[in-house]
């Protein structure tokens, strides 16, 4: 009987940890999936993506390129489109499906962070890291949004973990996983290139370790297989580019060599920006936008890193790993001569949470007041994040509004062919066109070179601005329609719709 007591104690210990983990994962899923159909953004970018994937699923129109970047006139690869394809199909072509796929992956990232922090630091650090990632308002907002940069945190973490397994555990088969995950990183956002120096250095360290243990052959074979998988996944973009005059490669070359208004050619010039960027990362991800808390968190984490590096204790490899990851990333971000938005941090989202998990574990195992301090600080951060939760905001219902506007236009078109135009400040018409595609409606996109086939007798103009002049607006679809007059107008959920007819003076 006495021999069974320690076993029961161990089982109770892990049972409690498992219950806490389940609560965290349930919370993460709740924050990301609750009324996702009402909260998800659905504008031009989202409409473009689902239109492309819809054509792939219904017409088997293969995708060789992905979304276009906001700067640099470059295209990403198509992996994101293939990733969301089964979800669009499972949700019967509702744009909610791709958003759910991102939310599910975001929840999986919480579990992944817990797993890594558990192995690197311990139980308390793992639960803290996972909990704060689960409730971070910035992370939640991006996890409820079907958008290519939003899958990057999971695959960036998988890339880093793969190289850890290669470097520390000498499990070289993870190089194949690296090839897959890093292809996803690059095809979600080109800022994933900032991971390359870290991954490259760790590959070299892995090679040196393989030579020392006389496992060079296994290392090189796995490296080749990983590179082959990576090239294969990147090949659709290369094939497309080869057939279109290498436009993408030319744009990338120009962006990194000639466009000094966007990228600095002097990496050392970014050094003064490292600390402000570090504060921005922590303010956005950990402190829910509170600059004072962000500054405090940045100072604590930087001090912890320095302390660990000087003491060279048991967690030093993981701390060095995270320091290299964040340091190279901040130098790269500092080279960008433009505003840095939250989604630019996607490839390093997990870093602050893993570090704060490490800090929490250290204090928890320290002096008797350490536990009180950890509970107080983490409780304050948790409260700050919950108070600023995006679920406190009323949903915009962009998806339902877009669908209702399209239904109204379809009703007023009377079954006849029609054109549409959009007057908006930060939107374009792909979101509206998706439902017309799905309903097989007779919508035409006006083309001045094929006017007789594409310009109809009626143009519906959707006005998202407060003041619109639909007959004189310079938008391409309105201009291509020609001289017009307002035949009728309606309002749907605060959006004005004008029906224009041709006008011959």
C-alpha positions as CSV (number, residue, x, y, z in Angstrom):
1,X,0.0,0.0,0.0
2,X,2.8,2.4,0.8
3,X,4.4,1.9,-2.6
4,X,1.2,3.1,-4.2
5,X,1.1,6.4,-2.4
6,X,3.9,8.1,-4.4
7,X,2.2,6.9,-7.7
8,X,-1.1,8.5,-6.6
9,X,0.7,11.7,-5.7
10,X,2.3,11.9,-9.2
11,X,-0.9,11.1,-10.9
12,X,-2.7,13.9,-8.9
13,X,0.1,16.3,-9.8
14,X,-0.2,15.7,-13.5
15,X,-4.0,15.6,-13.3
16,X,-4.1,19.1,-11.8
17,X,-1.7,20.4,-14.5
18,X,-3.8,18.7,-17.2
19,X,-7.0,20.3,-15.9
20,X,-5.4,23.8,-16.0
21,X,-4.2,23.1,-19.5
22,X,-7.7,22.1,-20.6
23,X,-9.1,25.3,-19.1
24,X,-6.5,27.4,-21.0
25,X,-7.2,25.6,-24.3
26,X,-10.9,25.9,-23.8
27,X,-10.5,29.7,-23.1
28,X,-8.3,30.1,-26.2
29,X,-10.9,28.4,-28.4
30,X,-13.7,30.4,-26.9
31,X,-12.0,33.8,-27.4
32,X,-11.2,32.8,-31.0
33,X,-14.4,31.1,-32.1
34,X,-17.1,32.9,-30.2
35,X,-19.5,34.5,-32.8
36,X,-16.6,34.4,-35.3
37,X,-19.1,34.8,-38.1
38,X,-20.0,38.2,-36.7
39,X,-16.5,39.4,-35.7
40,X,-14.5,38.3,-38.7
41,X,-13.4,41.0,-41.1
42,X,-14.7,40.5,-44.7
43,X,-13.4,43.1,-47.1
44,X,-11.6,43.0,-50.4
45,X,-8.7,40.9,-49.4
46,X,-10.8,38.2,-47.8
47,X,-13.2,38.3,-50.7
48,X,-10.3,37.9,-53.2
49,X,-9.0,34.9,-51.3
50,X,-12.3,33.0,-51.1
51,X,-13.0,33.8,-54.8
52,X,-9.7,32.2,-55.8
53,X,-10.2,29.2,-53.6
54,X,-13.9,28.8,-54.7
55,X,-12.7,28.6,-58.3
56,X,-10.2,26.0,-57.3
57,X,-12.8,23.9,-55.6
58,X,-15.5,24.2,-58.2
59,X,-13.5,24.4,-61.5
60,X,-10.2,22.9,-60.3
61,X,-8.4,26.1,-61.3
62,X,-5.0,25.4,-59.8
63,X,-3.4,28.1,-57.8
64,X,0.3,29.0,-58.5
65,X,0.5,32.3,-56.7
66,X,-0.9,33.6,-53.4
67,X,-1.9,37.0,-52.2
68,X,-0.1,40.2,-53.4
69,X,2.0,42.0,-50.8
70,X,1.0,45.5,-49.7
71,X,4.4,46.8,-50.6
72,X,6.9,45.9,-53.2
73,X,4.5,44.6,-55.9
74,X,5.3,41.0,-55.0
75,X,3.3,37.8,-54.7
76,X,3.4,35.2,-52.0
77,X,3.1,31.5,-52.7
78,X,-0.2,29.7,-52.8
79,X,0.1,27.5,-49.7
80,X,-2.3,29.6,-47.7
81,X,-4.9,29.1,-50.3
82,X,-4.5,25.4,-50.2
83,X,-4.5,25.4,-46.4
84,X,-8.0,27.1,-46.3
85,X,-9.5,25.1,-49.2
86,X,-10.8,22.2,-47.2
87,X,-12.3,24.5,-44.6
88,X,-14.2,26.5,-47.3
89,X,-15.5,23.3,-48.6
90,X,-16.5,21.9,-45.2
91,X,-18.4,25.1,-44.4
92,X,-20.3,24.8,-47.7
93,X,-18.3,27.7,-49.2
94,X,-19.1,30.1,-46.4
95,X,-16.2,32.5,-45.7
96,X,-16.6,31.5,-42.1
97,X,-14.7,28.3,-42.8
98,X,-11.3,29.8,-43.5
99,X,-11.6,32.1,-40.5
100,X,-12.3,29.0,-38.3
101,X,-9.2,27.3,-39.7
102,X,-7.1,30.2,-38.6
103,X,-8.8,30.2,-35.1
104,X,-8.2,26.5,-34.8
105,X,-4.5,26.9,-35.7
106,X,-4.3,29.8,-33.2
107,X,-5.6,27.5,-30.5
108,X,-3.1,24.8,-31.5
109,X,-0.4,27.4,-31.2
110,X,-1.4,27.8,-27.5
111,X,-0.9,24.1,-27.0
112,X,2.4,24.2,-28.8
113,X,3.7,27.0,-26.7
114,X,2.7,25.1,-23.6
115,X,4.5,22.0,-24.8
116,X,7.8,23.8,-25.6
117,X,7.8,25.9,-22.4
118,X,7.1,22.7,-20.4
119,X,10.2,21.0,-21.8
120,X,12.4,24.1,-21.6
121,X,11.4,25.7,-18.3
122,X,8.8,23.7,-16.3
123,X,5.1,23.3,-15.4
124,X,4.5,26.9,-14.1
125,X,6.3,28.6,-16.9
126,X,4.4,26.5,-19.5
127,X,1.0,27.3,-18.0
128,X,1.8,31.0,-17.7
129,X,3.1,31.2,-21.3
130,X,0.1,29.4,-22.7
131,X,-2.4,31.4,-20.6
132,X,-1.1,34.8,-21.6
133,X,-0.9,33.8,-25.3
134,X,-4.5,32.5,-25.1
135,X,-5.9,35.8,-23.8
136,X,-3.7,38.4,-25.6
137,X,-6.1,40.8,-27.4
138,X,-3.7,41.3,-30.3
139,X,-3.3,37.6,-30.8
140,X,-7.0,36.9,-30.5
141,X,-7.9,39.6,-33.0
142,X,-5.6,38.2,-35.6
143,X,-6.6,34.6,-34.9
144,X,-10.3,35.4,-35.7
145,X,-9.3,36.7,-39.1
146,X,-8.8,34.7,-42.3
147,X,-5.6,36.4,-43.6
148,X,-2.4,34.9,-44.8
149,X,-0.1,36.5,-42.1
150,X,-2.2,35.0,-39.3
151,X,-1.0,31.4,-39.8
152,X,2.7,32.5,-39.4
153,X,3.0,32.2,-35.6
154,X,2.4,28.4,-35.6
155,X,4.7,27.6,-38.5
156,X,7.4,30.0,-37.3
157,X,7.3,28.2,-33.9
158,X,7.4,24.8,-35.7
159,X,10.4,25.9,-37.7
160,X,12.3,27.0,-34.6
161,X,11.3,23.9,-32.7
162,X,12.5,21.7,-35.7
163,X,16.0,23.2,-35.5
164,X,16.0,22.8,-31.7
165,X,15.4,19.0,-32.2
166,X,18.2,18.9,-34.8
167,X,20.6,20.9,-32.7
168,X,20.0,19.6,-29.2
169,X,18.5,16.2,-29.7
170,X,20.3,15.3,-33.0
171,X,17.0,14.1,-34.5
172,X,17.8,15.0,-38.1
173,X,14.5,13.9,-39.5
174,X,13.1,17.2,-38.2
175,X,14.9,18.9,-41.1
176,X,12.1,17.6,-43.3
177,X,9.5,19.2,-41.0
178,X,11.6,22.4,-41.2
179,X,11.3,22.4,-45.0
180,X,7.5,22.2,-44.7
181,X,7.1,24.7,-41.9
182,X,9.4,27.3,-43.3
183,X,7.7,27.1,-46.7
184,X,4.5,28.0,-44.9
185,X,6.2,30.8,-43.1
186,X,7.6,32.4,-46.3
187,X,4.2,32.0,-48.1
188,X,2.3,33.7,-45.3
189,X,4.6,36.8,-45.2
190,X,8.0,37.6,-46.6
191,X,9.1,39.0,-43.3
192,X,9.6,35.3,-42.5
193,X,13.0,35.8,-44.2
194,X,14.1,37.3,-40.9
195,X,14.0,33.8,-39.4
196,X,16.6,32.6,-41.9
197,X,19.7,33.9,-40.1
198,X,18.7,32.1,-36.9
199,X,17.7,28.9,-38.7
200,X,21.0,29.1,-40.7
201,X,23.2,29.4,-37.7
202,X,21.5,26.6,-35.9
203,X,21.9,24.4,-39.0
204,X,25.6,25.1,-38.9
205,X,25.6,24.1,-35.2
206,X,23.7,21.0,-36.0
207,X,26.2,20.1,-38.7
208,X,29.1,20.6,-36.3
209,X,27.3,18.4,-33.8
210,X,26.7,15.7,-36.5
211,X,30.4,15.7,-37.4
212,X,31.4,15.4,-33.7
213,X,29.1,12.4,-33.3
214,X,30.0,10.9,-36.7
215,X,26.5,11.2,-38.1
216,X,27.3,13.5,-41.1
217,X,25.6,11.2,-43.6
218,X,22.3,11.2,-41.8
219,X,22.4,15.0,-41.3
220,X,23.2,15.6,-45.0
221,X,20.5,13.2,-46.2
222,X,17.9,14.8,-44.0
223,X,19.1,18.3,-45.0
224,X,18.7,17.3,-48.7
225,X,15.2,15.9,-48.1
226,X,14.2,19.0,-46.2
227,X,15.5,21.3,-48.9
228,X,13.8,19.2,-51.6
229,X,10.4,19.4,-49.8
230,X,10.9,23.2,-49.3
231,X,11.7,23.7,-53.0
232,X,8.8,21.6,-54.0
233,X,6.4,23.6,-51.9
234,X,7.9,26.9,-53.3
235,X,7.9,25.6,-56.9
236,X,4.3,26.8,-58.0
237,X,5.4,30.4,-57.4
238,X,8.7,29.8,-59.3
239,X,6.8,28.1,-62.2
240,X,4.3,31.0,-62.4
241,X,7.2,33.5,-62.3
242,X,9.1,31.8,-65.1
243,X,6.0,32.1,-67.3
244,X,5.5,35.8,-66.6
245,X,9.0,37.2,-67.2
246,X,10.3,36.7,-63.6
247,X,8.2,39.6,-62.4
248,X,8.2,38.5,-58.8
249,X,12.0,38.0,-58.6
250,X,12.6,41.4,-60.3
251,X,10.3,43.0,-57.7
252,X,12.1,41.4,-54.8
253,X,15.4,42.4,-56.2
254,X,14.3,46.0,-56.6
255,X,12.7,46.0,-53.2
256,X,15.9,44.9,-51.4
257,X,18.4,46.8,-53.5
258,X,16.9,50.0,-54.9
259,X,14.0,50.9,-52.7
260,X,15.8,52.8,-50.0
261,X,12.5,54.4,-48.9
262,X,11.4,51.0,-47.6
263,X,14.5,49.0,-46.6
264,X,17.7,50.4,-45.2
265,X,20.9,49.1,-46.8
266,X,22.8,49.6,-43.5
267,X,21.7,47.0,-40.9
268,X,23.6,48.8,-38.2
269,X,21.4,51.8,-38.6
270,X,18.6,49.7,-37.0
271,X,20.5,49.3,-33.7
272,X,19.0,52.4,-32.1
273,X,15.5,51.1,-33.0
274,X,15.9,47.7,-31.2
275,X,14.7,48.9,-27.8
276,X,11.7,50.9,-29.1
277,X,10.7,47.9,-31.3
278,X,11.1,45.5,-28.3
279,X,8.8,47.8,-26.3
280,X,6.3,47.8,-29.2
281,X,6.3,44.0,-29.4
282,X,5.6,43.6,-25.6
283,X,3.2,46.5,-25.5
284,X,1.1,45.0,-28.3
285,X,1.3,41.3,-27.3
286,X,1.6,41.2,-23.6
287,X,0.4,44.5,-22.2
288,X,-2.8,44.9,-24.4
289,X,-1.6,48.2,-25.7
290,X,-0.7,49.7,-22.3
291,X,2.6,51.5,-22.9
292,X,3.6,51.6,-19.2
293,X,3.0,47.9,-18.7
294,X,4.8,47.3,-22.0
295,X,7.9,49.2,-20.9
296,X,7.9,47.4,-17.6
297,X,7.6,44.0,-19.3
298,X,10.3,44.8,-21.7
299,X,12.7,45.8,-18.9
300,X,12.0,42.7,-16.9
301,X,12.4,40.4,-19.8
302,X,15.6,42.0,-21.0
303,X,17.0,41.9,-17.5
304,X,16.1,38.3,-17.2
305,X,17.9,37.5,-20.5
306,X,21.0,39.3,-19.4
307,X,20.9,37.6,-16.0
308,X,20.5,34.1,-17.5
309,X,23.3,34.7,-20.0
310,X,25.7,35.8,-17.3
311,X,24.8,33.0,-14.9
312,X,24.9,30.3,-17.6
313,X,22.4,28.1,-15.7
314,X,20.5,25.0,-16.8
315,X,18.1,26.9,-19.1
316,X,20.9,28.7,-21.0
317,X,20.5,26.9,-24.3
318,X,16.8,27.8,-24.5
319,X,17.4,31.4,-23.5
320,X,20.2,31.8,-26.0
321,X,17.9,30.3,-28.6
322,X,15.1,32.8,-27.8
323,X,17.6,35.7,-27.6
324,X,19.0,34.9,-31.0
325,X,15.5,34.7,-32.4
326,X,14.3,38.0,-31.0
327,X,17.6,39.9,-31.6
328,X,17.9,39.1,-35.3
329,X,14.2,39.8,-35.8
330,X,14.4,43.2,-34.2
331,X,17.4,44.2,-36.2
332,X,15.6,43.1,-39.4
333,X,12.4,45.0,-38.5
334,X,14.5,48.1,-37.7
335,X,15.8,48.0,-41.3
336,X,12.2,48.7,-42.6
337,X,11.6,52.4,-43.3
338,X,7.9,52.3,-42.7
339,X,5.3,51.8,-40.0
340,X,5.5,48.4,-38.2
341,X,2.1,46.9,-37.8
342,X,1.1,44.1,-35.4
343,X,0.9,41.4,-38.0
344,X,4.5,42.1,-38.9
345,X,5.4,40.5,-35.6
346,X,3.8,37.2,-36.6
347,X,7.1,35.3,-36.9
348,X,8.1,36.2,-33.4
349,X,4.7,36.1,-31.6
350,X,5.6,33.2,-29.3
351,X,8.9,34.8,-28.1
352,X,7.6,37.2,-25.4
353,X,5.3,34.6,-24.0
354,X,8.0,31.9,-23.8
355,X,10.3,34.4,-22.0
356,X,7.7,35.5,-19.5
357,X,7.0,31.8,-18.9
358,X,10.7,31.3,-18.2
359,X,10.7,34.3,-15.8
360,X,7.7,33.0,-14.0
361,X,9.3,29.6,-13.5
362,X,12.4,31.1,-12.1
363,X,10.6,33.2,-9.5
364,X,8.2,30.3,-8.7
365,X,11.1,28.1,-7.8
366,X,13.0,30.8,-6.0
367,X,12.3,32.3,-2.6
368,X,9.0,31.9,-0.7
369,X,7.7,35.3,-1.9
370,X,8.4,34.4,-5.5
371,X,5.1,32.5,-5.8
372,X,3.2,35.6,-4.5
373,X,5.0,37.9,-6.9
374,X,4.3,35.6,-9.9
375,X,0.6,35.4,-9.0
376,X,0.4,39.1,-8.5
377,X,2.1,40.1,-11.8
378,X,0.5,37.4,-14.0
379,X,-2.9,38.2,-12.4
380,X,-2.4,41.9,-13.3
381,X,-1.4,41.1,-16.9
382,X,-4.3,38.7,-17.2
383,X,-6.8,41.3,-15.9
384,X,-5.4,43.9,-18.3
385,X,-5.8,41.5,-21.2
386,X,-9.3,40.5,-20.3
387,X,-10.4,44.1,-19.8
388,X,-9.2,44.9,-23.3
389,X,-10.6,41.7,-24.9
390,X,-11.8,42.3,-28.5
391,X,-15.0,40.4,-27.5
392,X,-16.0,43.5,-25.5
393,X,-16.4,45.4,-28.8
394,X,-19.7,45.0,-30.7
395,X,-19.2,42.8,-33.8
396,X,-19.2,44.6,-37.1
397,X,-21.1,41.9,-39.0
398,X,-19.2,42.7,-42.2
399,X,-19.9,39.3,-43.7
400,X,-23.6,39.4,-43.1
401,X,-23.8,43.1,-44.3
402,X,-22.0,42.2,-47.5
403,X,-24.3,39.3,-48.1
404,X,-27.4,41.4,-47.5
405,X,-26.2,44.2,-49.8
406,X,-25.6,41.6,-52.5
407,X,-29.1,40.1,-52.1
408,X,-30.6,43.5,-52.4
409,X,-28.7,44.2,-55.6
410,X,-29.6,40.8,-57.0
411,X,-33.3,41.5,-56.2
412,X,-33.3,44.9,-57.9
413,X,-31.4,43.7,-60.9
414,X,-34.4,41.7,-62.0
415,X,-32.4,38.7,-63.3
416,X,-30.7,40.9,-65.9
417,X,-26.9,41.4,-66.3
418,X,-25.5,44.2,-64.2
419,X,-22.2,45.9,-63.2
420,X,-21.2,46.9,-59.8
421,X,-19.0,49.7,-58.5
422,X,-17.7,50.5,-55.0
423,X,-16.9,53.9,-53.5
424,X,-14.8,53.3,-50.3
425,X,-11.7,54.6,-48.6
426,X,-10.0,51.3,-47.6
427,X,-11.9,48.6,-49.5
428,X,-12.4,47.1,-52.9
429,X,-15.1,45.1,-54.6
430,X,-13.8,41.5,-54.3
431,X,-15.8,40.8,-51.1
432,X,-19.1,41.7,-52.9
433,X,-18.2,39.8,-56.0
434,X,-17.7,36.6,-54.0
435,X,-21.4,36.1,-53.2
436,X,-22.4,37.0,-56.8
437,X,-20.0,34.2,-58.0
438,X,-21.4,31.8,-55.5
439,X,-25.0,32.5,-56.5
440,X,-24.1,32.3,-60.2
441,X,-25.5,35.8,-60.8
442,X,-25.2,37.7,-64.1
443,X,-22.7,40.2,-62.8
444,X,-20.2,41.6,-65.3
445,X,-16.9,43.3,-64.6
446,X,-16.7,46.2,-67.0
447,X,-13.8,46.1,-69.4
448,X,-13.4,49.1,-71.8
449,X,-11.6,46.9,-74.4
450,X,-14.6,44.6,-74.5
451,X,-17.3,47.1,-73.9
452,X,-20.2,45.4,-75.7
453,X,-19.7,42.1,-73.9
454,X,-19.0,43.5,-70.4
455,X,-20.8,46.8,-69.9
456,X,-24.5,46.3,-69.1
457,X,-27.5,48.6,-68.9
458,X,-27.4,48.9,-65.2
459,X,-24.7,49.7,-62.7
460,X,-25.1,49.3,-58.9
461,X,-22.8,51.5,-56.9
462,X,-22.2,50.6,-53.3
463,X,-21.2,53.7,-51.2
464,X,-19.3,53.0,-48.0
465,X,-18.4,56.6,-47.5
466,X,-20.6,59.3,-45.9
467,X,-20.7,61.4,-49.1
468,X,-20.7,59.9,-52.6
469,X,-21.2,61.3,-56.1
470,X,-21.9,58.0,-57.9
471,X,-22.2,59.5,-61.4
472,X,-18.9,61.4,-61.3
473,X,-16.7,59.2,-59.2
474,X,-13.4,58.3,-60.8
475,X,-13.5,54.6,-59.7
476,X,-12.7,52.4,-62.7
477,X,-16.0,50.4,-62.8
478,X,-18.0,53.6,-62.7
479,X,-15.8,55.4,-65.3
480,X,-16.0,52.3,-67.6
481,X,-19.8,52.4,-67.4
482,X,-19.9,55.8,-69.1
483,X,-22.1,58.8,-68.6
484,X,-24.9,57.9,-66.2
485,X,-27.8,59.1,-64.1
486,X,-29.2,57.9,-60.8
487,X,-32.3,55.7,-61.5
488,X,-32.9,54.6,-57.9
489,X,-31.3,54.3,-54.5
490,X,-31.7,52.2,-51.3
491,X,-30.0,51.9,-47.9
492,X,-29.0,48.5,-46.4
493,X,-27.5,48.5,-42.9
494,X,-26.2,52.0,-43.2
495,X,-24.7,51.5,-46.6
496,X,-26.2,53.4,-49.6
497,X,-26.8,51.6,-52.9
498,X,-27.3,53.6,-56.1
499,X,-28.7,52.1,-59.3
500,X,-27.3,54.0,-62.3
501,X,-28.5,53.9,-65.9
502,X,-26.9,55.2,-69.1
503,X,-27.5,58.9,-69.8
504,X,-27.3,60.3,-73.3
505,X,-27.5,64.1,-73.3
